[in-house]
């Protein structure tokens, strides 16, 4: 019996906890007796999520020895990240448990406990800059859906906790059980850990001042899309454009261009039997080597590997 403890706290994000709890519960149906799952909090009792829903929990001192400790995230993460009792509990669990993990901003708790120093990790893309400033000893990989470094696992925002849980289930029970669990949850099995978070970022355009520019960029990926060209298209000075664009989207124009090209290239690779070199030209990378390096940075794998993992048809 593997005991899974999900650490919650006032104003935790409900889905950060409910997603993993549901995944492990469903996996246990296929292999009865595998998992015992329980929410854990410092004082126990009813803990309210940021959405107002209360979840019953066991206190630290009543929690049995854990196989896996998973820390939820949310707006309330600031509390446990400065609570010595919580940090001591997390450190003790890390010494005795087989593995520890976090969802979204739960990575802050692991970082404050010193468990991410020198390790690779990820968290929600919107917290990247602050996290890097706060924890320079952590090797943050902000593009990843989830990251494993030894016994420590971290994942990106909210629904990525389900991806992380499916990976943990796959490690425990094999990919067949993980696949059945994903089917029952009606989720993709499985988004690779190296899949970029930023496709969602660049879809968030409603009401933004750069909506029309991003749409124009998508339609003109074969152009150079330099800062002067983009600033002119936005009808701004280069200095104003750089400052405003970075402030609103949270990344530089150059990074945004690369993300758009990556997403377009991935879509072509997964749906069209084109040569990698042709895809690179079509989306504006210019050559396949430049595209390969960008894929490795963003997805953790080259274009050919991503095409194979997606099951796309091979080029004849």
C-alpha positions in Angstrom: 0.0 0.0 0.0 1.5 3.3 -1.1 0.3 6.2 1.1 -0.1 9.5 -0.9 -0.3 12.6 1.2 -1.5 15.8 -0.5 -0.5 18.9 1.5 -3.2 21.6 1.6 -3.4 25.0 3.4 -5.9 27.9 3.6 -6.5 29.3 0.1 -4.9 26.4 -1.8 -6.0 25.9 -5.4 -8.7 23.2 -5.3 -7.7 21.6 -8.6 -4.1 21.4 -7.6 -5.2 18.9 -5.0 -8.3 17.4 -6.5 -6.7 16.6 -9.8 -3.9 14.4 -8.3 -6.4 12.9 -5.7 -8.7 11.9 -8.5 -5.9 10.4 -10.6 -4.6 8.2 -7.8 -8.1 7.2 -6.7 -9.0 6.1 -10.2 -5.6 4.3 -10.7 -6.4 2.4 -7.5 -9.6 1.1 -9.0 -7.5 -0.7 -11.7 -5.1 -2.1 -9.1 -7.0 -2.3 -5.8 -4.9 -1.9 -2.6 -2.2 0.1 -4.3 -2.9 3.6 -2.9 -4.2 5.1 0.3 -4.8 8.8 -0.3 -5.3 11.6 2.2 -5.2 15.4 2.4 -2.8 16.7 5.1 -2.6 20.1 6.7 -0.7 21.6 9.6 -3.6 21.6 12.0 -6.0 19.1 10.4 -9.7 19.5 10.0 -11.6 21.5 7.4 -9.3 23.6 5.1 -10.9 26.0 2.7 -9.6 26.3 -0.9 -9.4 29.7 -2.5 -12.8 29.0 -4.3 -14.5 28.5 -0.9 -14.7 24.7 -1.0 -13.7 23.0 2.3 -11.6 19.8 2.3 -11.2 17.6 5.4 -7.6 16.8 6.3 -5.4 15.0 8.8 -2.9 17.0 10.9 0.9 16.6 10.5 1.2 14.7 13.8 -1.4 12.2 12.8 -0.2 11.5 9.3 1.2 8.1 8.8 4.5 7.5 7.0 4.2 8.5 3.4 5.3 7.0 0.2 4.7 10.3 -1.7 4.1 13.8 -0.5 2.5 16.1 -3.0 2.2 19.8 -2.2 -0.6 21.8 -3.8 -0.2 25.4 -4.9 -2.4 28.4 -5.1 -2.7 32.0 -3.7 -2.2 30.7 -0.2 1.2 29.2 -0.8 2.8 32.2 0.9 1.7 30.9 4.3 3.2 27.4 4.2 6.4 28.8 2.5 7.2 30.8 5.7 5.7 28.3 8.3 8.5 26.5 10.1 6.3 23.7 11.2 5.2 23.1 7.6 8.8 23.3 6.3 10.0 20.9 9.0 7.3 18.4 8.0 8.2 18.7 4.4 11.9 18.1 5.1 11.1 15.1 7.3 8.8 13.7 4.6 11.6 14.1 2.0 13.9 12.1 4.2 11.5 9.2 4.8 9.3 9.2 1.7 10.2 7.7 -1.6 9.5 10.9 -3.4 8.1 14.4 -3.0 6.3 16.5 -5.6 4.6 19.9 -6.1 1.9 21.3 -8.3 2.2 24.9 -9.6 3.4 27.3 -6.8 3.8 24.5 -4.4 7.3 24.6 -5.7 7.9 27.6 -3.4 7.4 25.3 -0.4 9.9 22.8 -1.7 12.3 25.6 -2.5 12.0 27.2 1.0 12.6 23.8 2.5 15.9 23.7 0.6 14.8 20.6 -1.4 15.3 22.2 -4.8 18.8 23.7 -4.4 20.9 22.4 -7.2 18.0 20.6 -8.8 16.0 21.1 -12.0 12.4 22.2 -11.3 9.5 24.1 -12.8 6.5 26.0 -11.7 3.7 28.1 -13.3 5.0 30.3 -16.1 3.6 33.4 -14.5 5.9 33.0 -11.5 9.1 32.4 -13.4 10.8 35.8 -12.9 10.0 36.0 -9.2 11.0 32.4 -8.6 14.3 32.8 -10.3 15.1 35.9 -8.2 14.0 34.3 -5.0 15.8 30.9 -5.5 18.9 31.4 -7.7 20.2 28.0 -6.6 17.3 26.2 -8.4 17.8 25.2 -12.0 14.4 26.5 -13.2 13.0 25.1 -16.5 9.9 27.3 -17.0 8.9 25.7 -20.3 8.2 22.2 -18.8 4.9 20.7 -17.9 6.7 18.7 -15.2 10.3 18.0 -14.2 11.8 15.1 -12.4 15.1 15.4 -10.7 15.8 12.3 -8.6 13.1 11.8 -6.0 11.8 15.4 -6.4 9.1 16.2 -9.0 7.7 19.6 -9.8 4.9 20.6 -12.2 3.5 23.6 -13.9 0.1 25.3 -13.3 -3.0 23.6 -12.1 -4.0 20.9 -14.7 -0.3 20.0 -15.0 -0.8 18.3 -11.6 -2.8 15.6 -13.5 0.1 15.1 -16.0 2.5 14.8 -13.1 0.2 12.3 -11.3 -0.2 10.2 -14.4 3.6 10.1 -14.7 3.9 9.0 -11.0 1.2 6.3 -11.6 3.1 5.1 -14.7 6.2 4.7 -12.6 4.3 2.8 -10.0 1.9 0.6 -12.0 3.1 0.8 -15.6 1.9 2.7 -18.6 -1.2 0.6 -19.2 -2.7 1.6 -15.9 -1.6 5.2 -16.4 -3.3 5.1 -19.9 -6.5 3.7 -18.5 -6.5 6.3 -15.8 -6.1 9.1 -18.3 -9.0 7.6 -20.4 -11.2 7.6 -17.3 -10.3 11.2 -16.6 -10.8 12.0 -20.3 -7.4 13.7 -20.5 -4.5 13.4 -23.0 -2.2 10.5 -22.2 0.2 11.9 -21.6 1.5 15.3 -22.3 5.3 14.8 -22.2 7.0 16.5 -19.3 9.0 18.5 -21.9 6.0 20.0 -23.6 6.0 23.8 -23.4 3.7 25.7 -21.1 3.8 28.8 -23.3 1.3 27.7 -26.0 -1.4 28.7 -23.5 0.3 32.0 -22.8 0.2 33.1 -26.5 -3.4 32.1 -26.8 -4.4 34.6 -24.1 -5.2 37.5 -26.4 -8.7 38.6 -25.5 -8.7 42.3 -24.8 -5.0 42.7 -25.0 -3.4 45.7 -26.8 -1.2 43.3 -28.8 -4.0 41.0 -30.0 -3.9 42.2 -33.6 -0.1 42.2 -33.6 0.1 38.6 -32.5 -2.4 37.6 -35.1 -0.3 39.4 -37.8 2.8 37.6 -36.5 1.2 34.2 -36.8 0.3 35.0 -40.4 3.8 36.3 -41.2 6.1 33.8 -39.5 8.4 33.6 -42.6 9.2 37.3 -42.2 12.2 38.3 -40.1 9.9 39.8 -37.4 12.6 42.0 -35.9 11.9 44.5 -33.1 11.9 47.5 -35.6 9.4 45.7 -37.8 7.1 44.7 -34.9 7.3 48.1 -33.4 6.3 49.7 -36.7 3.4 47.3 -37.1 2.3 48.2 -33.5 2.8 51.9 -34.3 5.1 52.5 -31.4 8.7 53.5 -30.9 11.1 50.6 -30.4 11.7 51.5 -26.8 8.1 51.9 -25.9 7.2 48.7 -27.8 9.9 46.6 -26.0 8.8 47.9 -22.6 5.0 47.5 -23.2 5.2 44.1 -24.9 7.4 42.6 -22.3 5.2 44.0 -19.5 1.9 42.7 -21.0 3.0 39.2 -22.2 5.8 38.5 -19.7 8.4 37.7 -22.3 10.5 39.6 -24.9 9.3 40.0 -28.5 12.1 37.7 -29.6 10.9 35.0 -27.3 7.3 35.5 -28.4 8.4 35.1 -32.0 10.3 31.9 -31.2 7.2 30.5 -29.3 4.9 31.2 -32.2 7.3 29.5 -34.6 7.7 26.5 -32.3 3.9 26.1 -31.9 3.4 26.4 -35.7 6.3 23.9 -36.4 4.9 21.4 -33.9 1.5 21.6 -35.4 3.0 20.9 -38.9 5.2 18.1 -37.7 2.2 16.4 -35.9 -0.2 16.8 -38.8 1.7 17.0 -42.1 4.2 14.6 -43.8 6.7 17.3 -44.4 10.5 17.2 -44.2 11.9 18.8 -41.1 13.9 21.2 -43.3 10.7 22.3 -45.1 8.9 22.9 -41.8 11.8 25.1 -40.6 11.5 27.2 -43.7 7.8 27.4 -43.6 7.6 28.8 -40.0 10.6 31.2 -40.3 13.4 29.4 -38.5 15.4 29.4 -41.8 17.3 26.1 -41.2 16.6 22.9 -39.4 19.6 23.2 -37.0 18.2 26.5 -35.6 14.8 24.9 -35.2 16.3 21.8 -33.5 18.1 24.0 -30.9 14.8 25.8 -30.2 12.9 22.5 -29.8 15.5 21.3 -27.4 15.2 24.4 -25.3 11.4 24.5 -25.3 10.3 20.8 -25.5 13.4 18.9 -24.3 13.5 16.9 -27.5 14.4 17.4 -31.2 11.7 17.8 -33.9 12.1 14.2 -35.1 11.5 12.8 -31.5 8.4 14.9 -31.1 7.0 13.7 -34.4 7.6 10.1 -33.3 5.9 10.6 -29.9 2.9 12.2 -31.5 2.4 9.3 -33.9 2.5 11.5 -37.0 3.0 9.9 -40.3 6.5 9.5 -41.5 7.7 11.3 -44.5 7.9 9.1 -47.6 
